[in-house]
Amino acid sequence: GINPDTVGWIRFDPEPSQIDYPLVQTTDNSTYLNKTFSASDNTVGAIFVNTYNNPDFNDRNTIVYGHRMNDSSMFHDLAKYEEKSFWEANPYFYIYMPDGREITYHIYAAGQVTETSDTYLTDYADKNNNAHPYDAAYQAFLDYTKEASAYDTGVEVTTQDTVVTLSTCTRASDEHRMVVVGVKESEEQID
């Protein structure tokens, strides 16, 4: 049976091939963020879309959270993107929507951030620019993600684009996160 909270599916090709999971969204991010979960608790087997994002991935920044499991499941292998050579071989991830669309994301930044960083901003208010009220703040966010990246990918991202931030815990500490950020490159109907 399909979990009613499922909003899509995420896959990497060719690697990290074990990241191949349904994406769920609940009304409370703490379902994911609760650190004291047991293996029997189904939150461990889920990759979560941020509660405050639209489930159709059309927000400027959609955040997807996954645990870094010790058995290499979930988002464990996002850490491989700390190496530029791994990114060069695997620069894309794919999100499949319930209506049969496949969205291709080109990874433009990858690196470690703290959990309070601007990477997690999803509301780009900028009151001084009335013509495009969110563009300057969104541009600042995009600049920040590039600065936080472990290397320069050279992938172009503009305020016309939408991105998906994949986030997982790191070995470093509870405060640090490994993030992989992809810009939407194309979308096609596949079924």
Disulfide bonds with the S-S distance in Angstrom:
none
